[in-house]
Amino acid sequence: MVRERPPRPKFYVMMPKPDSPHQPIWFHPLGLFCAALFFTASLTPSLVPRDPVAQGVLGGVVAIIGYHLGRWAAVAWHWLELPYLPPSVLPGLRIAMALLGLGVLGFGLSQLAQWQNATRAVMDLPLLNWREMRPALVLACGLGVFLALWGFFRLAGALLLRLQRALGRFLPRKIAMGLGLAATAWLVWALVDGVLVNRLLRAADASFEAADILIEPNIAQPSDPQITGSPASVVAWDRMGRWGRHFVTHAPSQAELAEFSGAEVKQPIRVYIGRRSERSPEARARLALQELIRVGGFERKYLVVVVPVGTGWMDPGGHDTLELITGGDVATVAVQYSYLTSALSLMVHPEYGVDQARVLFDMIYDHWTRLPKATRPKLYVHGLSQGSFNSQRTLRLDNMLADPIAGALWAGSPFLSPFWQNVRDQREKGSTEWQPQFGNGSLVRVVTQNGQALPGQAPWGPVRMVFLHYASDPIVAFTFRSAFQRPDWFSEPRAPDVSEKLNWFPIVTMFQLALDMAVSLQYEGFGHYYVGDDYIDAWAMLLDPPNWSPERAEQLRAIYARRGPAF
């Protein structure tokens, strides 16, 4: 005897019945309400201020995520066969959800200026009024992005249904559903990653390469044989790239060096190899070593192996201050590995340039270890942003225990850097995530804009490693787990450059930080825009120059300030 299944109750409901092919609802009411919640959450403060277009794009992206989460919640409710409302009350429920969603959206837009000003206030930026935030533009951009993504997902859904129906003609239903889902996901990924992303990267690479080839008319080839790119150099001037040519010709002058260090100064040595100088990473590294030997780089007191940022740009804030502190008795060597910006490389191919960084350091280190210890220079490594990431990936301390380098300075280490992740996650109890204490502080120390390491740390050991980080730098602070877990840097005490009004929202916060990474170079001394003033304290901590004092640091800041902005 077959028992009949009792009818499903209809007296109580949490959700309307999902869309039906016979009664299509283009926009699900619960989905739209969740979209409004996500859009409003995206307007709240983050690490760096955003312009209206960027804010609108962010709102549209997170809104489509919220929309589909709402739809999937309704589908899950129905799949679990839980009670749902009868058709007679659905129109009223949809109207109520629409009005509630509009109310949430209106509240968020009304608070837009106040929320953005909370971030601007900690950066000492001028506050903006509601009109200056252009809420209509934010809403229009968000709506446009939302509709474009909604259409894309509808097309993907239609493709999924067609594949499942086609496969269902000769396969069991569940197998057809699984294969159809896998095939649709693969096709969408192939379209986005294999076609759109790769073509955009190729176009960007070609564009940046064209700019790199350009020889600026106001930079003449140097005649001094001690300068890389001169007629006496083994490096061709027209193959160094624009940032290489700029770097080797803009070192501090003898007068600037003498003003800070006295009469006994030397002209700094800057060796730079452009990507077009040789075809392979090994050949470029050999050329760098050959040039460094030619100009006497191993005869200076300090030698710094630098990994530049993605485009090959060398930050004057880091290098000018180093040369001023050392009185020019320093040699710097770098090799370009890319034309792309660090942001593009980190988001798509974070390992880009690791091979070049590794082979350069290995060749320099191998030659350095063969020199007499009494007369060879102190060897350091340095990197900013992706240069910091690549430098950390290539530095094997376990291979240097017999003959270690003197230390490293890394600024703006990206969140993907394994070394930085270890320092942050294995920090001592009681220290903050934005300025962690690693062990007893004898090997690694982290400094911020205040230029001070944490108190109570042990004396330095034979190797010094300094991280220069801003708490407001999203490239340092970002983590994928921030989508589902509140980062520790939200806890008290908060860093001075992070607003107290910044709140954590599941999923939304991760996308806020991702957008912050793209716009983090807009404000000097905050975000990912590191400045020379802060490099001064970091270099002094690393090098421990004689007779150093706060007064000396202020004197150097005044000299460096006259050199102008880094960008």
URWO-V457064 format. One record per pair of residues at least 12 apart in sequence whose C-alpha atoms are under 10 Angstrom apart, sorted by the first residue. I is the first residue (numbers start at 1). J is the second residue. Records with the same first field share a line. If there is no record, write none. Layout:
I = J ; J
This chain:
8 = 81 ; 82 ; 83 ; 84
9 = 81 ; 82 ; 83 ; 84 ; 85 ; 86
10 = 82 ; 83 ; 84 ; 85 ; 86
11 = 83 ; 84 ; 85 ; 86
12 = 82 ; 83 ; 84 ; 85 ; 86
13 = 77 ; 82 ; 83 ; 84 ; 85 ; 86
14 = 74 ; 77 ; 82 ; 83 ; 84 ; 85
15 = 29 ; 30 ; 73 ; 74 ; 75 ; 77 ; 78 ; 82 ; 83 ; 84 ; 85 ; 90 ; 93
16 = 28 ; 29 ; 30 ; 74 ; 75 ; 77 ; 78 ; 83 ; 84 ; 85 ; 86 ; 87 ; 89 ; 90 ; 91 ; 93 ; 94
17 = 74 ; 75 ; 77 ; 78 ; 82 ; 83 ; 84 ; 85 ; 86 ; 87 ; 90
18 = 71 ; 72 ; 73 ; 74 ; 75 ; 76 ; 77 ; 78 ; 79 ; 84
19 = 71 ; 74 ; 75
26 = 154
27 = 67 ; 71 ; 150
28 = 67 ; 68 ; 70 ; 71 ; 74 ; 94
29 = 67 ; 70 ; 71 ; 74 ; 90 ; 93 ; 94 ; 95 ; 96 ; 97 ; 98 ; 101
30 = 66 ; 67 ; 68 ; 69 ; 70 ; 71 ; 72 ; 73 ; 74 ; 93 ; 94 ; 97 ; 98 ; 101
31 = 63 ; 64 ; 65 ; 66 ; 67 ; 68 ; 69 ; 70 ; 71 ; 72 ; 73 ; 74 ; 97 ; 101
32 = 63 ; 64 ; 66 ; 67 ; 68 ; 69 ; 70 ; 71 ; 94 ; 97 ; 98 ; 101 ; 102
33 = 63 ; 66 ; 67 ; 70 ; 94 ; 96 ; 97 ; 98 ; 99 ; 100 ; 101 ; 102 ; 103 ; 104 ; 105
34 = 62 ; 63 ; 64 ; 65 ; 66 ; 67 ; 68 ; 69 ; 70 ; 71 ; 97 ; 101 ; 104
35 = 59 ; 60 ; 61 ; 62 ; 63 ; 64 ; 65 ; 66 ; 67 ; 68 ; 69 ; 70 ; 101 ; 105 ; 146
36 = 59 ; 60 ; 62 ; 63 ; 64 ; 66 ; 67 ; 98 ; 100 ; 101 ; 102 ; 103 ; 104 ; 105 ; 106 ; 108
37 = 62 ; 63 ; 66 ; 67 ; 100 ; 101 ; 102 ; 104 ; 105 ; 108
38 = 59 ; 60 ; 61 ; 62 ; 63 ; 64 ; 65 ; 66 ; 67 ; 104 ; 105 ; 505 ; 506 ; 507 ; 508
39 = 55 ; 56 ; 58 ; 59 ; 60 ; 61 ; 62 ; 63 ; 64 ; 65 ; 66 ; 104 ; 105 ; 108 ; 109 ; 139 ; 142 ; 143 ; 146 ; 508
40 = 59 ; 62 ; 63 ; 101 ; 104 ; 105 ; 106 ; 107 ; 108 ; 109 ; 111 ; 112 ; 508
41 = 59 ; 62 ; 63 ; 104 ; 105 ; 108 ; 503 ; 504 ; 505 ; 506 ; 508 ; 509 ; 512
42 = 55 ; 56 ; 58 ; 59 ; 60 ; 61 ; 62 ; 63 ; 108 ; 112 ; 505 ; 507 ; 508 ; 509 ; 511 ; 512
43 = 55 ; 56 ; 58 ; 59 ; 108 ; 109 ; 111 ; 112 ; 113 ; 114 ; 115 ; 116 ; 138 ; 508 ; 512
44 = 108 ; 109 ; 111 ; 112 ; 113 ; 114 ; 115 ; 116 ; 118 ; 119 ; 501 ; 502 ; 503 ; 504 ; 505 ; 508 ; 509 ; 512
45 = 112 ; 113 ; 114 ; 115 ; 116 ; 117 ; 118 ; 119 ; 120 ; 498 ; 499 ; 500 ; 501 ; 502 ; 503 ; 504 ; 509 ; 512
46 = 115 ; 116 ; 118 ; 119 ; 472 ; 474 ; 498 ; 499 ; 501 ; 502 ; 503 ; 504 ; 509 ; 512 ; 513 ; 515 ; 516
47 = 116 ; 118 ; 119 ; 120 ; 122 ; 471 ; 472 ; 473 ; 474 ; 477 ; 497 ; 498 ; 499 ; 502 ; 512 ; 513 ; 515 ; 516 ; 517 ; 520 ; 526 ; 527
48 = 116 ; 118 ; 119 ; 120 ; 122 ; 123 ; 472 ; 473 ; 474 ; 497 ; 498 ; 499 ; 512 ; 513 ; 515 ; 516 ; 517 ; 519 ; 520 ; 521 ; 522 ; 523 ; 526 ; 527 ; 528
49 = 115 ; 116 ; 117 ; 118 ; 119 ; 120 ; 121 ; 123 ; 125 ; 516 ; 519 ; 520 ; 522 ; 523 ; 527
50 = 116 ; 119 ; 120 ; 133 ; 512 ; 515 ; 516 ; 519 ; 520 ; 522
51 = 116 ; 133 ; 134 ; 138 ; 519
52 = 132 ; 133 ; 134 ; 135 ; 136 ; 137 ; 138 ; 139 ; 140 ; 141 ; 142
53 = 134 ; 135 ; 137 ; 138 ; 139 ; 140 ; 141 ; 142
54 = 138 ; 141 ; 142 ; 515 ; 516 ; 518 ; 519
55 = 133 ; 135 ; 137 ; 138 ; 139 ; 141 ; 142 ; 512 ; 515
56 = 135 ; 136 ; 137 ; 138 ; 139 ; 140 ; 141 ; 142 ; 143 ; 144 ; 145 ; 146
57 = 138 ; 139 ; 140 ; 141 ; 142 ; 143 ; 144 ; 145 ; 146 ; 515
58 = 138 ; 141 ; 142 ; 145 ; 146 ; 508 ; 511 ; 512 ; 514 ; 515
59 = 138 ; 139 ; 141 ; 142 ; 143 ; 145 ; 146 ; 508 ; 511 ; 512
60 = 138 ; 139 ; 140 ; 141 ; 142 ; 143 ; 144 ; 145 ; 146 ; 147 ; 148 ; 149 ; 150
61 = 142 ; 143 ; 145 ; 146 ; 147 ; 148 ; 149 ; 150 ; 508 ; 511
62 = 142 ; 145 ; 146 ; 507 ; 508 ; 509 ; 510 ; 511 ; 512
63 = 142 ; 143 ; 145 ; 146 ; 147 ; 149 ; 150 ; 508
64 = 142 ; 143 ; 145 ; 146 ; 147 ; 148 ; 149 ; 150 ; 153
65 = 146 ; 149 ; 150 ; 507 ; 508
66 = 507 ; 508
67 = 146 ; 150
68 = 150 ; 153
105 = 139
108 = 135
109 = 130 ; 133 ; 134 ; 135 ; 136 ; 138 ; 139
110 = 130 ; 135
111 = 130 ; 135
112 = 129 ; 130 ; 131 ; 133 ; 134 ; 135 ; 138
113 = 127 ; 128 ; 129 ; 130 ; 131 ; 132 ; 133 ; 134 ; 135
114 = 127 ; 128 ; 129 ; 130 ; 133
115 = 499 ; 501 ; 502
116 = 128 ; 129 ; 130 ; 133
117 = 129 ; 133 ; 499
118 = 498 ; 499 ; 500 ; 501 ; 502
119 = 472 ; 497 ; 498 ; 499 ; 500 ; 501 ; 502
120 = 497 ; 498 ; 499 ; 523
121 = 497 ; 498 ; 499
122 = 496 ; 497 ; 498 ; 499 ; 500 ; 526
123 = 472 ; 496 ; 497 ; 498 ; 499 ; 523 ; 524 ; 525 ; 526 ; 527
124 = 497
125 = 523
152 = 188
153 = 188
156 = 181 ; 184 ; 185 ; 187 ; 188
157 = 181 ; 184
158 = 184
159 = 180 ; 181 ; 183 ; 184 ; 187
160 = 177 ; 179 ; 180 ; 181 ; 182 ; 183 ; 184 ; 185
161 = 177 ; 180 ; 181 ; 184
162 = 180
163 = 176 ; 177 ; 179 ; 180 ; 181 ; 183 ; 184
164 = 176 ; 177 ; 178 ; 179 ; 180 ; 181 ; 183 ; 184
165 = 177 ; 180
166 = 180
167 = 179 ; 180
168 = 180
193 = 348
197 = 348
198 = 348
201 = 340 ; 344 ; 345 ; 348
202 = 340
204 = 339 ; 340 ; 341 ; 344
205 = 311 ; 338 ; 339 ; 340 ; 341 ; 344
206 = 339 ; 340
207 = 339 ; 340
208 = 311 ; 338 ; 339 ; 340 ; 341
209 = 241 ; 242 ; 275 ; 276 ; 311 ; 338 ; 339 ; 340
210 = 241 ; 339
211 = 241 ; 242 ; 243 ; 339
212 = 239 ; 240 ; 241 ; 242 ; 243 ; 244 ; 274 ; 275 ; 276 ; 311 ; 312 ; 339
213 = 238 ; 239 ; 240 ; 241 ; 242 ; 243 ; 274 ; 276
214 = 238 ; 239 ; 241 ; 242
215 = 237 ; 238 ; 239 ; 240 ; 241 ; 242 ; 243 ; 245 ; 246
216 = 242 ; 245 ; 246
219 = 242 ; 245 ; 246 ; 249 ; 250
220 = 237 ; 245 ; 249
221 = 237 ; 238 ; 245 ; 249
222 = 237 ; 245 ; 248 ; 249
225 = 294 ; 295
226 = 267 ; 268 ; 269 ; 270 ; 271 ; 291 ; 292 ; 294 ; 295 ; 296
227 = 248 ; 249 ; 267 ; 268 ; 269 ; 270 ; 271 ; 272 ; 291 ; 295
228 = 240 ; 244 ; 245 ; 247 ; 248 ; 249 ; 269 ; 270 ; 271 ; 272 ; 273 ; 288 ; 291 ; 292 ; 294 ; 295
229 = 244 ; 245 ; 248 ; 249 ; 271 ; 272 ; 273 ; 291
232 = 294
233 = 290 ; 291 ; 294 ; 295
234 = 287 ; 288 ; 290 ; 291 ; 292 ; 294
235 = 271 ; 272 ; 273 ; 274 ; 277 ; 278 ; 284 ; 287 ; 288 ; 290 ; 291
236 = 273 ; 274 ; 276 ; 277
237 = 273 ; 274 ; 277
238 = 274 ; 276 ; 277
239 = 273 ; 274 ; 275 ; 276 ; 277 ; 278
240 = 272 ; 273 ; 274 ; 275 ; 276 ; 277 ; 312 ; 335 ; 336
241 = 272 ; 273 ; 274 ; 275 ; 276 ; 277 ; 311 ; 312 ; 313 ; 336 ; 339
242 = 274 ; 311 ; 312 ; 313
243 = 272 ; 274 ; 308 ; 311 ; 312 ; 313 ; 314 ; 315 ; 336
244 = 270 ; 271 ; 272 ; 273 ; 274 ; 275 ; 312 ; 313 ; 314 ; 334 ; 335 ; 336
245 = 272 ; 273 ; 274
246 = 313 ; 314
247 = 270 ; 271 ; 272 ; 312 ; 313 ; 314 ; 315 ; 316 ; 319
248 = 268 ; 269 ; 270 ; 271 ; 272 ; 314 ; 332
249 = 270
250 = 270 ; 316 ; 320 ; 563
251 = 267 ; 268 ; 269 ; 270 ; 316 ; 319 ; 320 ; 323 ; 324 ; 328
252 = 267 ; 268 ; 316 ; 319 ; 320 ; 321 ; 323 ; 324 ; 327 ; 328 ; 560 ; 563
253 = 266 ; 267 ; 268 ; 324 ; 328
254 = 266 ; 267 ; 268 ; 324 ; 327 ; 328
256 = 324 ; 327 ; 556 ; 559 ; 560 ; 562 ; 563
257 = 320 ; 323 ; 324 ; 325 ; 326 ; 327 ; 328 ; 556 ; 559
258 = 324 ; 327 ; 328
259 = 324 ; 327 ; 555 ; 556 ; 559
260 = 324 ; 325 ; 326 ; 327 ; 552 ; 555 ; 556 ; 559
261 = 324 ; 325 ; 326 ; 327 ; 328 ; 556
262 = 327
263 = 327
264 = 327 ; 328 ; 329
265 = 323 ; 324 ; 326 ; 327 ; 328 ; 329
266 = 300 ; 323 ; 326 ; 327 ; 328 ; 329 ; 330
267 = 323 ; 327 ; 328 ; 329 ; 330 ; 331
268 = 297 ; 300 ; 320 ; 322 ; 323 ; 324 ; 326 ; 327 ; 328 ; 329 ; 330 ; 331 ; 332
269 = 292 ; 295 ; 296 ; 297 ; 300 ; 303 ; 323 ; 328 ; 329 ; 330 ; 331 ; 332 ; 333
270 = 291 ; 292 ; 295 ; 297 ; 304 ; 319 ; 330 ; 331 ; 332 ; 333 ; 334
271 = 287 ; 288 ; 289 ; 291 ; 292 ; 295 ; 297 ; 305 ; 331 ; 332 ; 333 ; 334 ; 335
272 = 284 ; 287 ; 288 ; 291 ; 292 ; 306 ; 308 ; 312 ; 314 ; 332 ; 333 ; 334 ; 335 ; 336
273 = 285 ; 287 ; 288 ; 291 ; 312 ; 333 ; 334 ; 335 ; 336 ; 337
274 = 288 ; 312 ; 334 ; 335 ; 336 ; 337 ; 338
275 = 312 ; 335 ; 336 ; 337 ; 338 ; 339 ; 356
276 = 336 ; 337 ; 338
277 = 335 ; 336
280 = 337 ; 356
281 = 335 ; 336 ; 337 ; 353 ; 354 ; 355 ; 356 ; 357 ; 358 ; 359 ; 360
282 = 355 ; 356 ; 358 ; 359 ; 360 ; 363
283 = 356 ; 359 ; 360
284 = 334 ; 335 ; 336 ; 337 ; 356 ; 359 ; 360
285 = 333 ; 334 ; 335 ; 356 ; 357 ; 358 ; 359 ; 360 ; 361 ; 362 ; 363 ; 364
286 = 359 ; 360 ; 363 ; 364
287 = 335 ; 360
288 = 333 ; 334 ; 335 ; 360 ; 363 ; 364
289 = 333 ; 360 ; 361 ; 363 ; 364 ; 367
291 = 333
292 = 331 ; 332 ; 333 ; 364
293 = 367
295 = 331
296 = 331
297 = 329 ; 330 ; 331 ; 332 ; 333 ; 376 ; 377
298 = 330 ; 331 ; 364 ; 367 ; 368 ; 371 ; 375 ; 376 ; 377 ; 378 ; 379
299 = 329 ; 330 ; 331 ; 375 ; 376 ; 377
300 = 328 ; 329 ; 330 ; 331 ; 375 ; 376 ; 377 ; 378
301 = 326 ; 328 ; 329 ; 330 ; 331 ; 375 ; 376 ; 377 ; 378 ; 379
302 = 322 ; 323 ; 326 ; 328 ; 329 ; 330 ; 331 ; 332 ; 376 ; 377 ; 378 ; 379 ; 380 ; 406 ; 543
303 = 329 ; 330 ; 331 ; 332 ; 333 ; 364 ; 368 ; 376 ; 377 ; 378 ; 379 ; 380 ; 381 ; 406
304 = 319 ; 322 ; 330 ; 331 ; 332 ; 333 ; 334 ; 364 ; 377 ; 378 ; 379 ; 380 ; 381 ; 382 ; 383 ; 406 ; 407 ; 408 ; 409
305 = 331 ; 332 ; 333 ; 334 ; 335 ; 357 ; 360 ; 361 ; 364 ; 365 ; 379 ; 380 ; 381 ; 382 ; 383 ; 391 ; 408
306 = 319 ; 332 ; 333 ; 334 ; 335 ; 336 ; 357 ; 360 ; 361 ; 380 ; 381 ; 382 ; 383 ; 384 ; 387 ; 388 ; 391 ; 408 ; 409 ; 410
307 = 333 ; 334 ; 335 ; 336 ; 337 ; 353 ; 354 ; 356 ; 357 ; 358 ; 360 ; 361 ; 381 ; 382 ; 383 ; 384 ; 385 ; 386 ; 387 ; 388 ; 389 ; 390 ; 391 ; 392
308 = 333 ; 334 ; 335 ; 336 ; 337 ; 338 ; 342 ; 353 ; 357 ; 382 ; 383 ; 384 ; 385 ; 386 ; 387 ; 388 ; 390 ; 391
309 = 336 ; 337 ; 338 ; 339 ; 340 ; 341 ; 342 ; 343 ; 345 ; 353 ; 383 ; 384 ; 385 ; 386 ; 387 ; 388 ; 389 ; 390
310 = 336 ; 337 ; 338 ; 339 ; 340 ; 341 ; 342 ; 343 ; 344 ; 345 ; 346 ; 352 ; 353 ; 384 ; 385 ; 386 ; 387
311 = 336 ; 337 ; 338 ; 339 ; 340 ; 341 ; 342 ; 345 ; 386
312 = 334 ; 335 ; 336 ; 337 ; 338 ; 339 ; 340 ; 341 ; 342 ; 387
313 = 336 ; 339 ; 341 ; 384 ; 387
314 = 334 ; 336 ; 383 ; 384 ; 387 ; 566
315 = 383 ; 384 ; 530 ; 531 ; 532 ; 566 ; 567
316 = 531 ; 532 ; 535 ; 560 ; 563 ; 564 ; 565 ; 566 ; 567
317 = 530 ; 531 ; 532 ; 533 ; 534 ; 535 ; 536 ; 560 ; 561 ; 563 ; 565 ; 566
318 = 382 ; 383 ; 384 ; 409 ; 411 ; 530 ; 531 ; 532 ; 533 ; 534 ; 535 ; 536 ; 538 ; 539 ; 566
319 = 332 ; 382 ; 532 ; 535 ; 536 ; 539
320 = 532 ; 535 ; 536 ; 560 ; 563
321 = 532 ; 533 ; 534 ; 535 ; 536 ; 537 ; 539 ; 540 ; 556 ; 557 ; 559 ; 560
322 = 532 ; 535 ; 536 ; 538 ; 539 ; 540 ; 543
324 = 536 ; 556 ; 559 ; 560
325 = 536 ; 539 ; 540 ; 543 ; 545 ; 546 ; 548 ; 552 ; 553 ; 556
326 = 539 ; 540 ; 543 ; 545 ; 546
329 = 377
330 = 377 ; 378
331 = 377 ; 379
332 = 380 ; 381 ; 382
333 = 360 ; 361 ; 364 ; 381
334 = 357 ; 360 ; 361 ; 382 ; 383
335 = 353 ; 356 ; 357 ; 360
336 = 353 ; 356 ; 357
337 = 352 ; 353 ; 354 ; 355 ; 356 ; 357 ; 387
338 = 352 ; 353 ; 356
340 = 352
341 = 386
342 = 384 ; 385 ; 386 ; 387 ; 414
343 = 385 ; 386 ; 414 ; 475 ; 517 ; 518 ; 519 ; 520
344 = 518
345 = 386
346 = 385 ; 386 ; 389 ; 414 ; 415 ; 416 ; 475
347 = 514 ; 517 ; 518
350 = 386 ; 389 ; 390 ; 414 ; 416 ; 417
351 = 386 ; 389 ; 390 ; 393 ; 416
352 = 386 ; 390
353 = 386 ; 387 ; 389 ; 390 ; 391
354 = 386 ; 387 ; 389 ; 390 ; 391 ; 392 ; 393 ; 394
355 = 390 ; 393 ; 394
356 = 390 ; 391 ; 394
357 = 387 ; 389 ; 390 ; 391 ; 392 ; 393 ; 394 ; 395
358 = 390 ; 391 ; 392 ; 393 ; 394 ; 395 ; 396
359 = 394
360 = 394
361 = 381 ; 391 ; 394 ; 395
362 = 394 ; 395 ; 396
364 = 379
365 = 379 ; 400 ; 403 ; 404 ; 405
368 = 403 ; 405
369 = 400 ; 403 ; 404 ; 405
373 = 403
377 = 405 ; 406
378 = 405 ; 406 ; 407 ; 543
379 = 404 ; 405 ; 406 ; 407 ; 408
380 = 404 ; 405 ; 406 ; 407 ; 408 ; 409 ; 463 ; 464 ; 465 ; 542 ; 543
381 = 395 ; 405 ; 406 ; 407 ; 408 ; 409 ; 410 ; 465
382 = 407 ; 408 ; 409 ; 410 ; 411 ; 465 ; 466
383 = 408 ; 409 ; 410 ; 411 ; 412 ; 413
384 = 409 ; 410 ; 411 ; 412 ; 413 ; 414 ; 468 ; 528 ; 530
385 = 410 ; 411 ; 412 ; 413 ; 414 ; 415 ; 417 ; 475 ; 476 ; 528 ; 529 ; 530
386 = 411 ; 412 ; 413 ; 414 ; 416 ; 417 ; 475
387 = 410 ; 411 ; 412 ; 413 ; 414
388 = 408 ; 409 ; 410 ; 411 ; 412 ; 413 ; 414 ; 417 ; 420 ; 467
389 = 410 ; 411 ; 412 ; 413 ; 414 ; 415 ; 416 ; 417 ; 418 ; 419 ; 420
390 = 413 ; 414 ; 417
391 = 408 ; 409 ; 410 ; 413 ; 417
392 = 408 ; 410 ; 413 ; 417 ; 418 ; 419 ; 420
393 = 417 ; 418 ; 419
395 = 408 ; 419
397 = 463
404 = 462 ; 463
405 = 462 ; 463 ; 464
406 = 461 ; 462 ; 463 ; 464 ; 465 ; 542 ; 543
407 = 443 ; 444 ; 462 ; 463 ; 464 ; 465 ; 466 ; 542 ; 543
408 = 444 ; 463 ; 464 ; 465 ; 466 ; 467 ; 539 ; 542 ; 543
409 = 445 ; 446 ; 464 ; 465 ; 466 ; 467 ; 468 ; 535 ; 538 ; 539 ; 541 ; 542 ; 543
410 = 446 ; 465 ; 466 ; 467 ; 468 ; 469 ; 538
411 = 446 ; 447 ; 448 ; 466 ; 467 ; 468 ; 469 ; 470 ; 476 ; 528 ; 530 ; 534 ; 535 ; 538
412 = 467 ; 468 ; 469 ; 470 ; 471 ; 473 ; 474 ; 475 ; 476 ; 477 ; 527 ; 528 ; 529 ; 530
413 = 467 ; 468 ; 469 ; 473 ; 475 ; 476 ; 477 ; 528
414 = 469 ; 473 ; 474 ; 475 ; 476 ; 477 ; 478 ; 528
415 = 474 ; 475 ; 476 ; 477 ; 478 ; 479 ; 480
416 = 475 ; 476 ; 478 ; 479
417 = 476
420 = 467 ; 476
421 = 476 ; 479
422 = 438
423 = 435 ; 436 ; 437 ; 438 ; 439 ; 444 ; 445 ; 446 ; 467
424 = 436 ; 437 ; 438 ; 446 ; 477
425 = 438
426 = 438 ; 439
427 = 439 ; 440
428 = 440 ; 441
431 = 454 ; 493
432 = 488 ; 489 ; 490 ; 491 ; 492 ; 493 ; 494 ; 495
433 = 471 ; 477 ; 487 ; 488 ; 489 ; 490 ; 491 ; 494 ; 495
434 = 446 ; 447 ; 448 ; 469 ; 470 ; 471 ; 472 ; 473 ; 476 ; 477 ; 488 ; 489 ; 490 ; 493 ; 494 ; 495
435 = 447 ; 448 ; 453 ; 454 ; 467 ; 468 ; 469 ; 470 ; 471 ; 489 ; 495
436 = 453 ; 454
437 = 453 ; 454 ; 455 ; 457
438 = 457
439 = 457 ; 458
440 = 456 ; 457 ; 458 ; 459 ; 460
441 = 453 ; 454 ; 455 ; 456 ; 457 ; 458 ; 459 ; 460 ; 461 ; 464 ; 465
442 = 457 ; 458 ; 459 ; 460 ; 461 ; 462 ; 463 ; 464 ; 465
443 = 458 ; 459 ; 460 ; 461 ; 462 ; 463 ; 464 ; 465 ; 466
444 = 460 ; 461 ; 463 ; 464 ; 465 ; 466 ; 467
445 = 457 ; 460 ; 464 ; 465 ; 466 ; 467 ; 468 ; 538 ; 541 ; 542
446 = 465 ; 466 ; 467 ; 468 ; 469 ; 470 ; 538
447 = 466 ; 467 ; 468 ; 469 ; 470 ; 534 ; 535 ; 537 ; 538 ; 541
448 = 467 ; 468 ; 469 ; 470 ; 471 ; 495 ; 534 ; 535 ; 537 ; 538
449 = 468 ; 469 ; 470 ; 471 ; 496 ; 497 ; 525 ; 526 ; 530 ; 531 ; 533 ; 534 ; 535 ; 537 ; 538
450 = 470 ; 496 ; 533 ; 534 ; 537
451 = 468 ; 533 ; 534 ; 535 ; 536 ; 537 ; 538 ; 540 ; 541
452 = 537 ; 538 ; 541
453 = 466 ; 537 ; 538 ; 541
460 = 541 ; 542
463 = 542
464 = 541 ; 542 ; 543
465 = 538 ; 541 ; 542
466 = 538 ; 539 ; 541 ; 542
467 = 538
468 = 530 ; 534 ; 535 ; 537 ; 538 ; 539
469 = 526 ; 527 ; 528 ; 530 ; 534
470 = 495 ; 496 ; 497 ; 498 ; 525 ; 526 ; 527 ; 528 ; 529 ; 530 ; 534
471 = 489 ; 494 ; 495 ; 496 ; 497 ; 498 ; 526 ; 527 ; 528
472 = 495 ; 496 ; 497 ; 498 ; 499 ; 516 ; 520 ; 525 ; 526 ; 527 ; 528 ; 529
473 = 497 ; 498 ; 513 ; 516 ; 517 ; 520 ; 521 ; 525 ; 526 ; 527 ; 528 ; 529 ; 530
474 = 512 ; 513 ; 514 ; 515 ; 516 ; 517 ; 518 ; 519 ; 520 ; 526 ; 527 ; 528
475 = 513 ; 514 ; 516 ; 517 ; 518 ; 520 ; 527 ; 528
476 = 517 ; 527 ; 528
477 = 489 ; 513 ; 517 ; 527
478 = 509 ; 510 ; 511 ; 512 ; 513 ; 514 ; 516 ; 517
479 = 510 ; 513 ; 514
480 = 507 ; 509 ; 510 ; 511 ; 513 ; 514
481 = 506 ; 507 ; 510
482 = 504 ; 505 ; 506 ; 507 ; 508 ; 509 ; 510 ; 511 ; 513
483 = 504 ; 505 ; 506 ; 507 ; 508 ; 509 ; 510 ; 511
484 = 504 ; 505 ; 506 ; 507 ; 508 ; 509 ; 510
485 = 504 ; 505 ; 506 ; 507 ; 509 ; 510
486 = 503 ; 504 ; 505 ; 506 ; 509 ; 510
487 = 504 ; 509
490 = 502 ; 503 ; 504
497 = 525 ; 526 ; 527
498 = 526 ; 527
516 = 528
524 = 565 ; 566 ; 567
529 = 566 ; 567
530 = 566
531 = 565 ; 566
532 = 556 ; 557 ; 560 ; 561 ; 565 ; 566
533 = 553 ; 554 ; 556 ; 557 ; 558 ; 560 ; 561
534 = 557
536 = 553 ; 554 ; 556 ; 557 ; 560
537 = 550 ; 553
540 = 553
